[in-house]
Amino acid sequence: MRTTQIYSALLLCSFVLVCLAVLPLGCASGPEPVLAVSVSLAQPYCVVGATVTATVTVTSDGAPDPGAAVLLASSDEGVATVSAPAPTDANGKTTATVAGVAPGTATLTATCGATQGSVVVTVTEGEPVVTNAKDDTMRLLLVGGGHSVMGSSDGPYDNERPSFDPNLPAYYLGETEVTNAQYAAFLNAAKPGAAELDSWIRLTGGAGEYFACRIQLNGGTYTVEPGYEDHPVVYVSWFGAEAYCQWAGLRLPTELEWEKGARGADGREFPWGGQGYRNGWNPDLCRCWVNGMDVGAATAGVFDYPGDESPCHLIGMAGNVGEWVLDPYQEHAYDQYAQGSLAPPTTGLCRVVRGGAWCDGKDYHFRCMIRAYAVPSLQVRQLGFRCARSL
């Protein structure tokens, strides 16, 4: 009898152990998945009485999260309203319609569980495209206000570190670089003296010469070599860029304004997208010199590479020519910005240059966050500029 009881007890213990082995234990269920929510707009603005599409993306541990329930709300429904989005699709995405009600800005916040993402929409009375004070062919596009990722914590250069998320007000930025035709119009209006002209632009070479400046002085009038009217002006110094902006009633963009215009709000490494510059690089999309491609091509027309377009619909932010911006260069400026002080440096021997150029031949030259610099008097064949205007 005793033996039978012991045997039965052993069987019961074995049964319990087997059950424990196959039943899930609370402590072995693993960590909760990491959700990420982002919101993007088809364009950073919405005209009163019109609509724009907002796209919400939800990922779980970096992978699309289909079927996720999302709430989308406007911080000011007197400025913009939003429709209720459906659950996310197989790609972890869902869309909603944003309607402009009155001029102003509103923050659109998407919520999935306890995780949120947001974007700022600017509502305007009319299409937010402006020209300069001289009403020529220049177009400036609205870059919406709000937070955006800038810098890089793991890039190849120390001066682009760290990554940070500043909140900038809305502003206008030139759709393209200033062209030869636009700069020649300025010279003909300003009629600079010889010393002033030399400090602005170097009219080197003659028509047909390979590396010539395409603007020439002929009989007292500044003209552009035929076929180069829509190419970006080059051989222009920072002083020459600043002089044009003052004449046109505009200004040079700050370094942060330039980077936001190139990257949008999602932290992309190239204007057309891409995360990780080895994966995002496509030399067919911008004017460049890679592996012998475009050897000797020099500049291209400002609209010749439509693939080199940023989320803000700005063209040529990666290639063609590098661009002067307003700021004096300070190597560790991004450390200051990351701490919350967004005022540009006020001192420095050099000025910041942003963007890659036709003569650059390495993929990382065309990343949106790369920072270069030059003495402000420099006049070379791969350096131009674009204009900005405050809202």
Long-range contacts (C-beta under 8 A, 24 or more apart in sequence): 33-60, 33-61, 34-60, 34-61, 34-62, 35-59, 35-60, 35-65, 35-112, 35-113, 35-114, 35-115, 36-62, 36-115, 36-117, 37-70, 37-110, 37-111, 37-112, 37-115, 37-116, 37-117, 38-110, 38-117, 38-266, 39-72, 39-108, 39-109, 39-110, 39-117, 39-118, 39-119, 40-119, 40-264, 40-265, 40-266, 40-311, 41-98, 41-108, 41-119, 41-121, 41-144, 43-313, 44-120, 44-121, 44-122, 44-142, 44-143, 44-144, 44-170, 44-264, 44-311, 44-312, 45-121, 45-122, 45-123, 45-124, 45-128, 45-142, 45-144, 46-80, 46-98, 46-99, 46-100, 46-121, 46-122, 46-123, 46-124, 47-100, 47-123, 47-124, 47-125, 47-126, 47-127, 47-128, 48-100, 48-101, 48-102, 48-103, 48-123, 48-124, 48-125, 49-100, 50-99, 50-100, 51-97, 51-98, 51-99, 51-100, 52-97, 52-98, 52-100, 52-121, 53-95, 53-96, 53-97, 53-98, 54-82, 54-95, 54-96, 54-97, 54-98, 54-108, 54-119, 54-121, 55-93, 55-94, 55-95, 56-85, 56-88, 56-93, 56-94, 56-95, 56-96, 56-110, 56-117, 57-88, 57-92, 57-93, 58-88, 58-92, 58-93, 58-94, 58-112, 59-92, 60-92, 63-92, 64-88, 64-90, 64-91, 64-92, 64-93, 65-92, 65-112, 66-90, 66-91, 66-92, 68-92, 68-112, 69-112, 70-94, 70-110, 70-111, 70-112, 71-110, 71-111, 71-112, 72-96, 72-108, 72-109, 72-110, 72-111, 73-108, 73-109, 73-111, 74-98, 74-106, 74-107, 74-108, 75-106, 75-107, 75-108, 75-109, 76-104, 76-105, 76-106, 76-107, 77-101, 77-106, 78-102, 78-104, 79-103, 79-104, 79-105, 79-106, 79-123, 80-106, 80-108, 80-121, 80-123, 82-108, 85-110, 100-124, 105-144, 105-145, 105-146, 105-170, 107-146, 118-146, 118-147, 119-144, 119-146, 119-265, 120-144, 120-145, 120-146, 120-147, 120-170, 122-170, 128-172, 130-172, 130-389, 132-248, 132-249, 132-250, 132-387, 132-389, 133-247, 133-248, 133-249, 133-250, 134-185, 134-189, 134-247, 134-248, 134-249, 136-182, 136-185, 137-179, 137-181, 137-182, 138-174, 138-175, 138-178, 138-182, 138-248, 138-387, 139-174, 139-175, 139-176, 140-172, 140-173, 140-174, 140-175, 140-250, 140-387, 140-388, 140-389, 141-172, 141-173, 141-174, 141-175, 141-312, 141-313, 141-314, 142-170, 142-171, 142-172, 142-391, 143-170, 143-171, 143-172, 143-173, 143-257, 143-260, 143-261, 143-312, 144-170, 144-312, 145-169, 145-170, 145-171, 146-265, 147-265, 148-260, 148-263, 148-264, 148-265, 148-266, 148-267, 149-263, 149-265, 149-266, 149-267, 150-256, 150-259, 150-260, 150-263, 150-334, 150-337, 150-369, 151-334, 151-337, 151-338, 151-369, 152-269, 152-367, 152-369, 155-364, 155-367, 155-369, 155-370, 156-364, 157-370, 157-371, 158-331, 159-331, 159-332, 159-333, 159-334, 159-371, 160-334, 160-369, 160-370, 160-371, 161-334, 161-335, 162-334, 162-335, 162-338, 163-267, 163-338, 164-334, 164-337, 164-338, 166-256, 166-337, 166-342, 168-256, 168-257, 168-260, 168-342, 169-391, 170-391, 171-253, 171-257, 171-388, 171-389, 171-390, 171-391, 172-388, 172-389, 172-390, 172-391, 173-253, 173-257, 173-258, 173-261, 173-312, 173-314, 173-386, 173-387, 173-388, 174-314, 174-386, 174-387, 174-388, 175-313, 175-314, 175-315, 176-232, 176-302, 176-303, 176-314, 176-315, 176-316, 176-386, 177-232, 177-233, 177-302, 177-316, 177-320, 177-321, 177-323, 177-384, 177-385, 177-386, 178-232, 178-233, 178-241, 178-244, 178-384, 178-385, 178-386, 178-387, 179-229, 179-230, 179-231, 179-232, 179-233, 179-302, 180-214, 180-215, 180-224, 180-225, 180-228, 180-229, 180-230, 180-231, 180-232, 180-233, 181-224, 181-229, 181-230, 182-233, 182-244, 183-215, 183-233, 183-236, 183-244, 184-215, 184-222, 184-223, 184-224, 186-243, 186-244, 186-247, 186-248, 187-215, 187-222, 188-221, 188-222, 189-247, 190-243, 190-247, 199-237, 199-239, 199-240, 199-377, 200-236, 200-237, 200-239, 200-240, 200-243, 201-233, 201-235, 201-236, 201-237, 201-240, 201-379, 202-235, 202-379, 203-235, 204-235, 210-296, 210-298, 211-298, 211-381, 213-381, 228-299, 230-301, 230-302, 230-303, 231-299, 231-300, 231-301, 231-302, 232-299, 232-302, 232-316, 232-320, 232-321, 232-384, 233-384, 233-385, 234-299, 234-321, 234-380, 234-381, 234-382, 234-383, 234-384, 235-379, 235-380, 235-381, 235-383, 236-324, 236-379, 236-383, 236-384, 236-385, 237-376, 237-377, 237-378, 237-379, 238-324, 238-351, 238-374, 238-376, 238-377, 238-378, 239-376, 239-377, 240-379, 241-324, 241-384, 241-385, 244-385, 244-387, 245-387, 248-387, 249-389, 250-387, 250-388, 250-389, 251-326, 251-387, 251-388, 251-389, 251-390, 252-324, 252-325, 252-326, 252-385, 252-387, 252-388, 253-325, 253-326, 253-386, 253-387, 253-388, 254-325, 254-326, 254-327, 254-344, 254-388, 255-325, 255-326, 255-327, 255-333, 255-344, 255-352, 255-354, 255-371, 256-337, 256-342, 256-344, 257-325, 257-388, 258-317, 258-323, 258-325, 258-354, 258-355, 259-354, 259-368, 259-369, 260-312, 261-310, 261-312, 261-314, 261-317, 262-310, 262-314, 262-317, 262-318, 262-354, 262-355, 262-368, 263-310, 263-311, 263-368, 263-369, 264-310, 264-311, 264-312, 265-311, 266-311, 268-311, 268-368, 269-367, 269-368, 269-369, 270-318, 270-366, 270-367, 270-368, 271-308, 271-309, 271-310, 271-311, 271-314, 271-317, 271-318, 271-368, 272-307, 272-308, 272-309, 272-310, 272-318, 277-363, 277-364, 277-367, 278-363, 281-363, 281-366, 282-307, 283-363, 285-318, 285-319, 286-316, 286-318, 286-319, 286-320, 286-356, 286-366, 287-316, 287-319, 287-320, 287-358, 288-318, 288-319, 288-356, 288-357, 288-358, 288-360, 288-361, 288-365, 288-366, 289-358, 289-359, 289-360, 289-361, 290-361, 290-362, 290-363, 291-361, 294-358, 297-358, 298-358, 298-359, 298-381, 299-358, 299-381, 300-358, 310-368, 314-386, 316-355, 317-355, 317-368, 318-355, 318-356, 318-366, 318-368, 319-355, 319-356, 319-357, 319-358, 319-360, 319-366, 320-357, 320-358, 321-355, 321-357, 321-358, 321-382, 321-383, 321-384, 322-353, 322-354, 322-355, 322-356, 322-357, 322-372, 322-382, 322-383, 322-384, 323-353, 323-354, 323-355, 323-383, 323-384, 323-385, 323-386, 324-351, 324-352, 324-353, 324-383, 324-384, 324-385, 325-351, 325-352, 325-353, 325-354, 325-385, 326-351, 326-352, 327-351, 327-352, 328-352, 329-371, 329-373, 334-371, 349-375, 350-374, 350-375, 350-376, 351-375, 351-376, 353-383, 357-382, 357-383, 358-382
